[in-house]
Each structure stands twice: as structure tokens, then as C-alpha cells.
């Protein structure tokens, strides 16, 4: 089992992450992904121009790893990648790739 857990401070490309994950993979019969996008409209209907996700280096990555390890223990996966954006993000940008 390989766990790849990363924070991304720059734009995150879901297609590039998927391609990287699939590279050389021959033993799995399926790959399931989740891509989260930054919303442009709030729950109250107001426009969102951007958001800033702060992080605490070291602590954030450890929390992400703890969550990934819990998921890997619960579900029968052979490998897991989790990439989460931090910093300034505009609507429509990928915010998380799992």
C-alpha cells in the first residue's frame, strides 16, 4: 500500500494527478477518483471571488496523512493519493484530488 499525501500551493491539475497515478499500474481492475472544485457561489447565493486556505506546515500534512491512513484501513484500496490545495484559490479551480 502506497499513500501519497501532499499539499499543493500552486494550481492543481486533476488530469495530471490521475495520469501520474495510473502510470505503470497493471494490477488493479478499477480506479476511482474524486475531484473537488472551489465554488463560485456561496450557500446564501452571494458570489465568491476567491478563497484563501491557510495551513500550518507539518501539522496539516500530518492530519491529512491520518485521514488517508484511516480511509485505507477502512476500504480495500491498493494505493491512495490525496492532494489538497492551500493558499489563494479562485472559483472553478481544483481544490482536492483523491
N, C-alpha and C positions, 0 to 999 in steps of 0.2 A: 504494500500500500504506500503510495506516494501522496503526501499532502503538500500542495504548493499554495501558500497563503501570502499575499502581497498587498501593499498599499500602493496606489498609483497617484502621483502628484500631477501628472500630465494626462492629456486625453487618453481614454481607454477604448481600444478597438475590440469589440466582441468577436468579429470575424477573425482577426489576427490571433486572439487568445484561443479560439476554437481550433484554428489551423495548427497552432503550436501544440495544443493538447492532443490532437489526432495524429500528429507526426509519428510514424513508426508503430502506431497502435494496431495490433493484429489479433489480440486475444479476446477482445470484447465484442459482443454482438450488438450493442447499442450504446449510444452516448446521449445523455440528457443534459441540457443546459438551461440556465436561467439568466436573462439579461434584464437588469433594472435600469430604467431611464429616469432622468430628472424631469419632474413635471413642470409645465409652464403655467398651470392654473391651480390655485390653492383650493382647499375644501370650501372656502367661502365664496369662490368664484373670482377672486382677485387674481390679476396677472402676477406671475413670478418672473422677475428679470434674471435673477441668478441666486445661487446659494453658496455658502461657504461652509465646508465641513472641516472643523478643526480636529486635530488629533494630538495625542501625546505619544511621541516616538517611544517605542518599546512596549508600552502598556497597550496601545491599540493593537499592534501586531499579535501580542500575547493573547488578548481577548479573542481576536479573530481565529487564532490557532485553536484555542479552547473550544470554540463553537464548531470549527471544522472537525476536530477530533471527536466531539460528541455526535455529530452527524455521521461520521464514518463508523462509529461504534453502533449506531442505531440502524443504519441502512447498509445493505450488501453492495458496496461500491468497491471497485478495484483501485481507483485513484480519484483524487479530488483536487480541484483548483478553485481558489476563491481570490478574486481581485476586486478591491474596493477603492473607489476614488476618494481623494481628500483634496482640500483646497477649494478654489473657485470653480464652480460648475454652472453651466447655462442650461436652460431647458432643452430637452432632446438629447443631451449627452448621456452616454452610458455611465451609470453611477456604480453598478456592480455587475460582475460576471461570475457565475458559479457553474 
